Amino acid sequence: MADKHQKKLGRLLRVRTLQLDMVRAGEVAAQAKVSNEEVLRARIEQLAQGVAPAPKPGSATSLIAAAHYRERLHQSAFAADRRVAEAQRGLDTARAATREAKRDQSAIEKLIGRAEANAARRAMRALEDMPAIPRKRHDPC
């Protein structure tokens, strides 16, 4: 019975370890997504600042084109902000899932430790309950 229980706990530990690894990989992917979105947002802001209208001699159409391009960049920046916020929420969710998976795995590890301690106690009791082995004492020669 104890062997069956140990096997079951071992399987549970392997499954929880795999789940933890998968959740950690998801968290790493979410972190990478957040950093990529932040880099994209920074690049869009940099481009928008570089297209600032400057008073220079030229046609009005180039000024209108620059204003249009700047407006499109601001729209892209707004969309990038939303994507960063969404990626951050995904990262928070992934971190919570990682904490839950780690908690589940540590609970299984504690159960295994407890089962091993109980098995050791049972073995010690069995040794204590064994009949004493009579020793043959020889008379001094």
Helices and strands as residue ranges (DSSP letters): H 2-50, H 60-129
